[in-house]
Amino acid sequence: MSHVQSFANQPASHNQRFYQPTWLQHLSDRLPRIGFALYMLLFFTYLMLPLGILAAATFNSSSFPTITPWLGTTLQWVDAMFKDTQMWTALGKTLLIAAGVIAISLPAGTAAALILTSLHGRSRNFLYALMVSPMLTPGVVIGIATLLFWRKTGISGGLFLTILAQSSFIISFVMLMIAARLQRFDRTMEDAALSLGASRAYVFRRILLPYLRPSLLAASCIAFLQSFENYNTTLFVRGTETPLTIFIAAKVRAGLTPAVNALGLTMMILTIGGAIVWEISRRRKRKL
């Protein structure tokens, strides 16, 4: 009898915890999942909505890239994209610059990462701060400084100077990605190969380089994207050349047409298609 009375005398909140309705328990258990799903929905909507508007504006008859008002569906801007020789020339120069940036940034960033991971103490902290500082420097400052420095040696603005200016900070991105991979590298494999008579070059080519291959591929993609979309640095060192970002900026001032949207839509399709092909090939390799 005393047990019954003690249970009855407990606070109402304590009793409600035991006699909570089943539907309320299910709701409280699912609230975190529902909140996460809503957050992801809002996030991807915020991320993809501008890209969807860009793609839809490609097929609007309006001479200005917009979806309101919708003046009719057309493919004339896709045709205009293929006929715009200036835009394709600008794209070709941008791809050439990106290839040059990758050719410089990848070996330089890899070498910096190898040195960084082999050091300890204050020297490592100093080198890390030194290598990361260009990445934190505004692009305008890098562009002006590069132009002033190389002009004294007789090198004026152009594609070569643009490659050098972009590489000066993109190397930092490559270095960080390679260094992160090297943190998980088992140095005993390298020591074992050296003790068996292998040369440093052989160890790098047959052990370290295959291990770094995923990071090298990822760093190449990052370097390409950083170079492709760069505007602030390129503006000061391009000389008389017109890469794609400068071309689009000039079009915005002079009068933008949906032909640029068509180019953006083409890049989106190629990017998504490449990601799908990469994922399919990765899963096939995993099954083998």
C-alpha positions, 0 to 999 in steps of 0.5 A: 500500500505504501508503494502505491501511495508513493507512486501516486504522490510523485510529481505530475511531470514524472508520471507523464514521462511514463504515460506519454502517448505513443504518437508523441514518443515517435514524434520526439524520436523523429524530430532530429531526422525531420529537422536535418531533412528540412535543413538539407532541403533548404541548403540544396534549394539555396545552392541549386536555385541560382543554377536552375535559374541560369539554366532556364534563362538559356531557353528564354527568348528574352535578349537579357538573361532572365526568366521573368517575363518568359517570352517564349522557349527558344534555342537561339542562345545555344546557337549564339554560344557556338557562334561567339568566337570571342567567348571561345577564344577567352575560354581557350585562354582560360584553359591554357592558364589553368593548365599552366597553373597546374603544371607549376602548382602541383610539383611545387605544392607537393615539394612544400608538403614533403618538406613541411611534414619532415620538419618539427618544432618552430621551423615547421610552424614558420614554414606552414605560416609562410606557405599559407600566407599567400592563400590569405592575401587578397587577390588584388594585392597579389596581382599588383605585387606580381605585376610590379615585381616582374615588370622590373625584369622586363616581363609585362602582363600576359598569359605567362604572368597570369600563370605565375600570379595565380600559382603564387597562391594556388600552391598553398591549396595544393600543399595543404591537400598533399600534407593532409594525405602525408599525415597518414603515410606510414614512414616505415614503408619508406625506411624498409625500402631504403634499407633494402637498397632502393634509391630515394627516387625509386621509393618516391616513384613506386611507394610515395607517388601511388599513395599520393595519387588520390590527393594529387588528382584532387589537388589538380581539380582544386587548382583548375577550379581556382584558376578558372574562376579567378578574377581579382588577380587576373585583372591586374596581370592579364595585359592585353589578354582576355580570359573568360572571367574578364570577358564575362565582366566586360559583357556585364558592363556592355550588355550581357546576353543569354549566350553566356548562360548557355556556356554556363549550362554546358559547363554544368552538364559536363561537370555533373556528367564527369562526376557521375562517370567518376562515381560509376568507375569508382564503384566498379573498381571497388567491386573488383 
